[in-house]
């Protein structure tokens, strides 16, 4: 049981940081929205957009959530992002 406490605490820290800044970037310059779009998590994309995620945020390589969703063939997410104002 104690072996799962440390990872859960680490996850909780990440969730708290994200709640404080929905547009926070990781060490690679990517936002949670970019990761959710890449991974095809429509529910996460919706939640992030509803909480003010910047739909046009770019990483250091000028890649956006829309770019990632398109490259992965995530059509539902592409539509969600475009509806939210995403531009290539």
N, C-alpha and C positions, 0 to 999 in steps of 0.2 A: 504494500500500500504506500509506503513512504517513497518508493522509487518513482511514483508518478507525481509527487508533490512539486518537485523542482521544475519539471517541464510545464506543469499547470501554472505555476507562479510566473514563469517566463512568458507564457502565452497571455496571462492576465496583464502583465506589464505592456505587452504589445497592443492589446486591445485598448487599454487605458490611453496609451500614446495616440492611437488612431482616433479615439473619441475626442481627444484634445485637438487634433489636427488631422482631419480627414485627407488632407493633401500631403501628408508627411511622405518623404521619400526614403527608400532604403539606401544601403551602401552603393548600389548601382544606379541610383537616381530614379528608381521606379516607384510609382504610387500603388496603393492597394487596388485602385481601379484598374490600373494596367495589368496587375497580376490576376485579378478576377476575370478580366476580359480575355486574357491569354488562356486561362484555365477553363473558361466556358461556364463560369458560375453566374448564371443570370440573376439569381436571388441576391448574390453579393453585389453585383453591378447595380441592381435596382436600389438596394439599401444605401450604397455609397453615393449614388446620384441623388437620392432623396435627402441625403445629409450634407449636400454641398460639395461633393467631389468635383474637381476641375476636369471637365470632360476633354479639354484640349491640352492638358499638361503634357510636357515632353520630357523624355529622358535625355542624357547627354548625347545620344545618337540621333536625336530629333524624332524618336519613335513615340507614338501616342497609343492610348488604349484602342482606338479605332484601327490603327495599323496592326496591332497585335491580334485583335479579334479577326480582322480580315485575313491575315496570314494563316491563322489557325482554322479558317472556315467556320467561324462561330457566327452564323448568319443571324440568329436571334439577337445576339449581343450587338452585332453591327447595327441592326435596326434600332435597338434601345439607345445606343450611343448617338446615332444620327438624329433620332427624335429629341435627344437632349442637347443637340447643337454641335455635335462633334464635326470637326473639319479635318481633312487630310493634311 
